[in-house]
Amino acid sequence: MFYAADGDWIESLLVIPESPIDPEAMIESLSGVELLHFEQVSDDRNNQQTYRFNIVAHEPYPFLLGLLLREKSIPNRLVLTSDRFSGVATVAAWDDFRRLADKLQEQYGKFELLSVSQVETTGAPLGSGQLSRVVRNELSDDQLLILQVAYKMGYFDTPRTASADDVAAELDIAQSTFSERLRLAESELLGLAFSANKD
């Protein structure tokens, strides 16, 4: 989210609708919003589409995302379902969180803290794409393919909807080869996430 001028904010939003949508018609139905660009970024096996919207929002008094940024927090995840927002944000200290919580309560009438975690490193800002860039830069093409195909086929679902044999057959490799490559890819991925804390 970037402030442009005269109450205009340029925002990049990830939208995962519960049912199929017409992105252009959806944005046209909103007042004070102008669509700059949209793209479909994924489409899983359940036909749940994910879109990235780049919009100009005409908001003299910015909405929740603007409040988080003004209070010096990093919005890592925001989810709107029906009339309820839930989210994850990073703040530097407890006093910063208290100020943010007071502002949320004051502006929106209700605020519920679900959990708190203390971490040594901050999360990536919402919509930064930092994680996907790091993963694409650090993992090999083979590792990315293994993870992508296994994920799309449901190998990581609970309960699992595709077996190692299923994924190996899709990739036209032996099951033992799939298992070995998957372990290496998972190890590399977890290394990216936890290398700073490894003893």
N, C-alpha and C positions, 0 to 999 in steps of 0.2 A: 504494500500500500504506500503510495506516494502522494503528498499534497501538491497539487498543481497550482491553482490560484482561484480566488473568489469563491471559495467553498467547494471547489472541484477536487476530487480525489481519484487517482488512477489506481485501480485495484486488480489484482490477479487472484481469481478464486478457483478452487477445485470443487466441482459440483458432481455429486453422485446421487442422481434422482432415484426414488423408490419405484417409479414407473417411467416408461418412455416419454420423452419430452421433445418439443420442437424448440431448440435453444433460442432462435431468433424471436419466435412468438413469445416465449417466456419473458425475455428481456423487454420486449416492446410493451408487455402488460404492466411493467413496473414504472412508476413515476420517478423522475429524477435520475434515471439510469440510461446511459448510452453505451451500446455494444461496440467495442473496437475490433475484437477478434475472438473467435472461439475455435477450439479443436477438440476432437474426441481423442483422448489419450489412452484409453484402454477399453476392452470389451470382454468381460469374462464369460465363462461357459454358461452362466445363468442369464445371459443377455442384460446384465446390469452395466450400463454405460457410464463412463467417467469422462467429464468434460473439464477443460480449463477455459475459463472466461477471462478476458481482459476487458474491463469496463471503465467508464468514467461515471462516478457517482457524484451527483450534485447534492452535497450534504453540508450545509452551513454548520450544523452540529453533528459531527461524525458519529456513526453508529459504534457498536461494541469494539470493532477492530481499532478504530481511531482512539477510543478511550484507553485501550490496552497500551497502544504505542505512546500516547501522551504521558502515561504513568510509568514509562520506561520499563515495560515488560516485553518479553519476546513471546508473541503468540505462536505456539507450536502447532496447535490443532484446535479448530473450532467446528462444531457440528450443530446444525439447526435441524431439529426434527419437530414437526408440527409447530407448537408455540414455545418450545424449550431449547435454549442454547446450552451446550456442554462444551468444555474445552480444557486445554492444557496450556499453561503459560509459565515462562521462566522469569523469576525476579532475582535481584541481587541479594536481598536481605529480607528478614521477616518484617521489618518496618515498612519496606516497599510494598510487601504483600498486603499488610494491614491498610495502607493508604489506598491501594487498588481495590481491596474488598469494600472499603467504605464508599468509594466512588461508584462501584457497581451497585451497591445497595441503594445509594442515594438516587442514582439515575434510573435504575430498572426495578426498584421496589423489592426484589428478592434475590438473595445470593446464598448458595449452599456450597460449602467447602467439602469435597468428597475425600480428598487425600492430599498429603504433602510428602515430598521426597527431597532430601538434601543431596545434591550432586556436586562433583568437583568441576564439571564442565557444563557449559550452557548448551541448550538445544539449538537446532537450526531454525531460523524464522520461518513462519508459515509461508508456503509457496516458494521458498528459496530454491528448491530443486537440488540442494547441496548433496543430500544423500544419494540421489540417483546419479549425479555427476561423479561422485567419488566411487560408487559401485562400478559404473561403466568404465572409469579410468583404471581401476585397480584389478578388476577381475578379467580373466581372459575371455575371448569370445565363446570358447567351449564351456567355460564355467557359467557364463551368463545364459547360454542356451539350455544347459542342464537345469538350472534353477527356474528359468522361465517356463519350459515345457512341463516340468514337474509341478510347478505352481498352477499353471493353467489347467492341467489335467486333474487336479485335486489331490495330488500326493501329500500335500501339507494340510489338507482339510481334516477336521475332526467331526465325525469319523472320516477316515481316509476313503476317497472315492476312486482312487487309482493306485494300483500296486506298483512296486519296483519293476515287475515284469511288464506291466502295461506301458510304463514310461520308456523302458528300455526298448520295447518293440516299436514304439512311436519314433524313437531316435535311431532305430536300426542298429543297436549295439547290444552286446551281451549284458545280462542283468548284473553280473559281477563288475563289469566295466562301468555301468551306470552308478552302482553303489560306491565304487571307488572315486569316480569323478564328483559325485554329489558330496561325499565327505570332504574332499579337497575344497570344493566350492564353499561349503558351509564353514569350513575352518577359516578360509580366507575372509569370508563375510563377517564372521564373529571376531576375527582378528582386527578388522577395521573398526568394529564397535567397541572392543574391550582392550585393545593393545596398550592404551595409556594406563590401564589399571593392572596389567599383567605383572606378576612378580618375577 
